[in-house]
Amino acid sequence: DNPDFTKDLWDVVNTLTNYDTRNGNSLPLSFEDMQSAQTIGSAESRLPYSIRTLEWLNEHGRCMDNIQPGNSTIKQAGRGAFSTRNIPKGGLVAPGPVLHIANRTALNLYAVGEDGSRDTSQLVGMQLILNYCFGHKTSTVILCPYTSPSAYINHNSKSPNAKVVWAAKDSTPNHNHHWLEEDVHFLKRKNTIGLSLDFIATRDIQPGEEVFIDYGPEWEEAWNKYEKEWSASPDSDNYVHASMLLSDLSIPLRTAAEQLSEPYPDNIVFYCHYDYAPGVWEGPWVWEDWWAQLPMLPCRIISREAGDVNADGEAYYYTIVMLDEDELDGAVYNMEYAIPSGENHILAYVPRGAIEVRDKLYSKDEFIQNSFRHEMMMPDE
């Protein structure tokens, strides 16, 4: 009943409350937008035309859920894409709007020089995204679909059931068919999304069937060569994925002292909830549940204390200390504010569920220098 009071209250809520991104994006941007949202709904208010009628969807909509991820039927392929319904021959498996990269060298990875800058004389590999993009042997252009379901479609040159084609000229939003008549220099000047592919069934695909396309003979030749010449990294015997230490919360984590005689693999690092700012008290603090809302930063376990087993299977509590600037490197964490050397920020009585075990940055299989990198190849037709 008091518009001025309501507006002031909204301003307080909108400016002082720390909403995370998902919740924040659901809120109207202004008091006026909030009033509009009461009439037309918050989604339509925040993103006009985001809600469409069934009639509009039947005419213009494209199914995004024809496929879903699952464990691939191909050995060592990891995940694959599986049909969620019957897809007739010629039917759309998945749309594939693409990010275009005019020159594939933009994905090059170089060694780091002594001064910390890129040493462009030492090419050490290509970025991982290359494996999920399309190219052509006569072009420098790379096309990277950004719809997640299509990224799971695996290679099968002997019996593919789908293929990649350019999106229909007049029925695909944001696909500028005339761009296909332009040269690379034209694409260099375009910094917006403007091209799209379609994944089309080449025969009837049954519900639950894995979807395959042919990545092309160049890709297959490169993969066969890589598989034949591959050798394990020198430290591969010691590698343990962080997820292996997350499966059972009742298993105690080793303290720093215990790790001197029984160390974890070099790729493992612990993360704990902490909100560091210059001048903050070092502690020791005592864990409270609200700490779980704080960001997670690298930490080290000082001690462990047995406790009663809770509903999550946790049987131990820990005292931890946050890593300072001398203990951090680019493989562990990049902090806006590094804790100065010699400061001991300590948190006691931390439950096991509040400690995350992570892989160091760039230590997973896909980041090692001899990982396979090759774009999928666009057919000539």
Backbone hydrogen bonds, N-H to C=O, Kabsch-Sander energy under -0.5 kcal/mol:
donor,donor_aa,acceptor,acceptor_aa,energy
6,T,2,N,-2.4
7,K,3,P,-2.6
8,D,4,D,-2.4
9,L,5,F,-2.7
10,W,6,T,-2.4
11,D,7,K,-2.3
12,V,8,D,-1.9
13,V,9,L,-2.4
14,N,10,W,-2.8
15,T,11,D,-1.5
16,L,12,V,-2.6
17,T,12,V,-0.6
17,T,13,V,-1.0
19,Y,17,T,-1.4
24,G,20,D,-3.1
25,N,21,T,-2.4
26,S,22,R,-0.6
26,S,23,N,-0.9
27,L,24,G,-1.2
34,M,30,S,-2.0
35,Q,31,F,-2.0
36,S,32,E,-2.1
37,A,33,D,-2.7
38,Q,34,M,-1.4
39,T,35,Q,-0.5
39,T,36,S,-1.3
40,I,36,S,-2.5
41,G,37,A,-1.9
45,S,41,G,-1.8
46,R,42,S,-2.6
47,L,43,A,-2.8
50,S,47,L,-1.8
52,R,50,S,-0.5
57,L,53,T,-2.3
58,N,54,L,-2.5
59,E,55,E,-1.3
60,H,56,W,-3.0
61,G,57,L,-2.1
68,Q,82,F,-2.2
70,G,80,G,-1.9
72,S,78,G,-2.5
77,A,74,I,-1.9
79,R,77,A,-0.6
80,G,70,G,-3.4
81,A,152,Y,-0.6
82,F,68,Q,-2.8
83,S,209,E,-2.7
84,T,66,N,-3.1
85,R,66,N,-0.6
87,I,205,I,-2.5
90,G,201,A,-2.8
91,G,88,P,-2.7
93,V,199,F,-3.4
94,A,199,F,-1.3
96,G,197,L,-2.8
98,V,195,L,-2.3
99,L,144,C,-2.5
100,H,98,V,-0.6
101,I,142,I,-3.0
102,A,100,H,-0.5
104,R,140,T,-1.5
106,A,103,N,-2.2
107,L,104,R,-2.2
108,N,105,T,-1.7
109,L,125,G,-2.8
111,A,119,D,-0.7
111,A,122,Q,-2.4
113,G,111,A,-0.5
113,G,117,S,-3.4
116,G,113,G,-1.9
119,D,111,A,-3.1
120,T,118,R,-0.9
122,Q,119,D,-2.2
123,L,121,S,-0.6
124,V,109,L,-2.9
124,V,122,Q,-0.5
125,G,109,L,-1.2
127,Q,107,L,-2.3
130,L,127,Q,-1.8
131,N,128,L,-1.8
132,Y,129,I,-1.8
133,C,130,L,-1.7
134,F,143,L,-3.4
135,G,376,M,-2.6
139,S,136,H,-2.0
142,I,101,I,-2.8
143,L,134,F,-3.0
144,C,99,L,-2.5
144,C,142,I,-0.5
146,Y,97,P,-2.0
148,S,146,Y,-0.6
150,S,147,T,-0.6
151,A,147,T,-0.8
151,A,148,S,-0.8
152,Y,149,P,-1.5
153,I,150,S,-1.5
154,N,211,V,-0.9
156,N,213,I,-2.0
161,N,212,F,-1.2
162,A,212,F,-1.2
163,K,200,I,-2.2
165,V,198,D,-2.4
167,A,196,S,-2.3
172,T,168,A,-0.7
175,H,172,T,-1.4
176,N,174,N,-0.7
176,N,194,G,-3.5
177,H,175,H,-1.1
179,W,176,N,-2.0
180,L,177,H,-1.4
181,E,178,H,-1.5
182,E,179,W,-1.9
186,F,183,D,-0.5
187,L,183,D,-1.4
188,K,184,V,-2.2
189,R,185,H,-1.0
189,R,186,F,-0.6
190,K,187,L,-1.2
191,N,189,R,-0.7
195,L,98,V,-0.6
197,L,96,G,-2.3
198,D,165,V,-3.0
199,F,94,A,-2.7
200,I,163,K,-2.7
200,I,198,D,-0.7
201,A,91,G,-2.6
202,T,161,N,-2.0
203,R,161,N,-0.8
205,I,87,I,-2.8
208,G,83,S,-3.1
209,E,206,Q,-2.0
211,V,81,A,-3.0
213,I,154,N,-2.1
215,Y,213,I,-0.7
220,E,216,G,-2.2
221,E,217,P,-2.5
222,A,218,E,-2.1
223,W,219,W,-2.6
224,N,220,E,-2.6
225,K,221,E,-2.0
226,Y,222,A,-2.4
227,E,223,W,-3.0
228,K,224,N,-1.9
229,E,225,K,-2.1
230,W,226,Y,-1.5
236,S,233,S,-2.0
238,N,235,D,-1.3
239,Y,236,S,-1.0
244,M,241,H,-2.0
245,L,242,A,-1.8
246,L,243,S,-1.3
247,S,243,S,-0.5
251,I,248,D,-1.3
256,A,301,I,-2.7
259,Q,255,T,-2.0
260,L,256,A,-0.5
260,L,257,A,-1.0
261,S,257,A,-0.5
261,S,258,E,-0.9
262,E,258,E,-1.8
268,I,265,P,-1.8
269,V,358,R,-2.3
270,F,299,C,-0.6
271,Y,356,E,-2.6
272,C,297,L,-3.0
273,H,354,A,-0.6
274,Y,295,P,-2.7
280,V,277,A,-2.2
285,W,346,I,-2.8
287,W,348,A,-2.8
291,W,288,E,-2.2
292,A,289,D,-1.8
293,Q,290,W,-1.8
294,L,291,W,-2.2
297,L,272,C,-3.0
299,C,270,F,-2.4
300,R,321,V,-2.7
302,I,300,R,-0.5
302,I,319,T,-3.0
303,S,319,T,-1.5
305,E,317,Y,-3.1
307,G,315,A,-2.9
310,N,314,E,-1.8
313,G,310,N,-1.9
315,A,249,L,-0.6
317,Y,305,E,-2.8
318,Y,350,V,-2.4
319,T,303,S,-2.0
320,I,347,L,-2.8
321,V,300,R,-2.5
322,M,345,H,-2.4
323,L,298,P,-1.9
325,E,339,I,-3.1
327,E,324,D,-1.8
328,L,324,D,-0.6
328,L,325,E,-0.5
332,V,329,D,-2.0
333,Y,329,D,-1.9
335,M,333,Y,-0.6
338,A,336,E,-0.5
343,E,340,P,-1.9
345,H,343,E,-0.7
346,I,282,E,-2.2
346,I,344,N,-0.8
347,L,320,I,-2.4
348,A,285,W,-3.0
350,V,318,Y,-3.4
352,R,316,Y,-0.9
354,A,351,P,-1.7
355,I,352,R,-1.9
356,E,271,Y,-2.5
356,E,354,A,-0.5
358,R,269,V,-2.8
358,R,356,E,-0.6
360,K,267,N,-3.0
361,L,331,A,-2.7
363,S,360,K,-1.7
367,F,364,K,-2.0
368,I,364,K,-0.6
368,I,365,D,-1.2
371,S,368,I,-2.0
376,M,133,C,-2.9
377,M,215,Y,-2.8
378,M,135,G,-3.5
